Amino acid sequence: MSQRKAATLPAPVSPADAAKKSAQRRHDRYRIRSQLSESAPACFGGSVSSLNRVRRCGKYAVGNLVGVRVSDRGAAGKVAGFAGLEMCGSGWACPVCAAKVAAKRCEEVTGALTHHTTTGQGSAVMITLTMRHDRAQRLGYCWDNLTAAWKAATNGTPWRNDRDEFGVIGYTRITEVTHGANGWHVHVHALLFLDDPNPDPAMLGALGSRMFGRWRKKLRALGMNAPVAASGGLDVRPVYRATDLGAYLTKFGSETDAAAASRSVALEATRGDLKEAKNGNRTPWQILGDFLETGDCADLGLWQEYEQASKGRRRITWTRAPKDNGEVWAAVLAARGEELTDEEIAAQDHGGETIGYIDADDWRAVIRKHPQIPARVLSAAETSGFPGIAAVLSAVGVGC
């Protein structure tokens, strides 16, 4: 079981700086989304994105008007969004939808973990399982084998025995993808919820080792090189209390309450859109960014391979309630909030007060000629309200 030193907490970020960084990230997401529909060599289908739905995302109104809404979130400031737009719902390949979906998934994991480590009086353990790979292996092949290996690790009599022995009442599994010198790297983060509030670390190590043994055996049966636990194949991180999370808290400054600590674990597990890969690897977003910066078609090929391989797959899944402790796990699942698909999350209109409308035809014309306008409209709505968005649109010849 890996051991990590507690990280030094950085100074808290001021609300103004946090809002500025948030606005910049949003601007980048909208800019990148617009670039996904730009032209590319014919051998890549003529567009940067190989997915038509992603290329259409945010360009078309569902009805005759696009609404601009603003909600006041107290100390967090005002947050603006659009209503009435056609969204692609891709939690993998669209920077705008992926951020929205990941934020909702983070809230779900936060709610479940907070409930379980406080009201539920339990604990959790995050187990990461990886696989060995090489440059000749396609992403789809690696991903399919990961799915099969995970099924082997969490099904059958051995898993049922482990579940009973170690008090596993349920789990959520998150899949991540990076790329490096040895090709595609697909791995699993699994947050296992336990009925013991203070489990023995040795016991958690044994649980991880047993799961890894079945995982490794299946990968070998599928013809892949066997991963080695001590060389990055297995990582086990106990979560005894939501306030006892060490390095996870570095993402949230000085926050130490249970909800904030749970959220930091949830961020670590779910927010692939905020991460940077390590050890020379790159996340798909970094690959896309490198292509947009350099025009290297090798990176475009990797990005489109990732688009096609991820299409239709779920980033996060939750186990069904077992026969034993079913009521306890049902309460954990209920603490997530309303269960929605990625498409339903992306299609949700921003809440709050509608402060202005843009004609659907004007919207399409503006997006086509000025792809940076949506992010500017939202920033203006947050800082200046209706006069602000009117000024931004007026500068490009559009009224609201």
Secondary structure, DSSP 8 states (H G I E B T S, - for coil): --------------HHHHHHHHHHHHHHHHHHHHHTTSB--GGGTTBS-S-HHHHHTTTSBSSSEEEEEEEE-GGG-EEEEEESB-----TTT-HHHHHHHHHHHHHHHHHHHHHHHTTT--EEEEEEE-----TTS-HHHHHHHHHHHHHHHTSHHHHHHHHHHHTEEEEEEEEEEEEETTEEEEEEEEEEEES-SS--HHHHHHHHHHHHHHHHHHHHHTT-----GGGTTEEEEEESSTT--GGGGGGGTT--SHHHHHHHHHHHHH-GGG----TT-B-HHHHHHHHHHH--HHHHHHHHHHHHHHTT--SEEE----STTHHHHHHHHHTT-S---HHHHHHS---SEEEEEEEHHHHHHHHHH-TTHHHHHHHHHHHHHHHHHHHHHHTTT---
